[in-house]
Every structure is written in structure tokens, then in C-alpha cells.
């Protein structure tokens, strides 16, 4: 829920009924916020 709040706000995250986790790379580095926006342009 914390990650949902980061992208959709507290109110928007509370409305989410189902979410799926996505792991970019199990053994690599974590992408920063700019890379997340580039990889997932549909996120607000």
C-alpha cells in the first residue's frame, strides 16, 4: 500500500482493490524515480 500511496496519493491508493508487483531485475540495481517513469509511462 505504501508504494500505491507514493504514486496515487492516500485517497487514490485506498480505492485500489487489486495490484500486481513487478520486479524489474532480481539481481540488478534498483531503478530510480526517473527510470520508473520512463519504464512505466502510464503511472501518474
C-alpha positions in Angstrom: 0.0 0.0 0.0 2.9 2.4 0.7 4.0 2.2 -3.0 0.5 2.8 -4.2 0.3 5.9 -2.0 3.6 7.2 -3.5 2.1 7.2 -7.0 -1.7 7.7 -6.4 -1.9 9.5 -3.1 -3.5 8.2 0.1 -7.1 8.6 -1.2 -6.4 7.0 -4.6 -4.5 4.1 -3.0 -7.4 3.4 -0.7 -9.6 2.8 -3.8 -7.3 0.2 -5.3 -8.7 -3.3 -4.9 -6.0 -5.3 -6.7 -2.4 -4.7 -7.5 0.4 -6.7 -9.0 4.0 -6.5 -8.1 6.6 -6.2 -10.8 10.3 -6.9 -10.2 12.5 -5.0 -12.8 15.6 -7.1 -12.2 16.1 -9.7 -9.4 19.9 -9.4 -9.4 20.5 -5.9 -10.7 20.3 -2.4 -9.2 17.1 -0.6 -8.3 15.8 1.9 -10.9 15.5 5.5 -9.6 12.3 7.5 -9.9 13.1 8.9 -13.4 13.7 5.3 -14.7 10.4 4.1 -13.2 8.6 7.0 -15.0 10.4 6.0 -18.3 9.6 2.3 -17.9 6.0 2.8 -16.8 4.7 5.9 -18.5 1.1 5.1 -17.5 1.8 5.9 -13.9 0.6 9.3 -12.8 
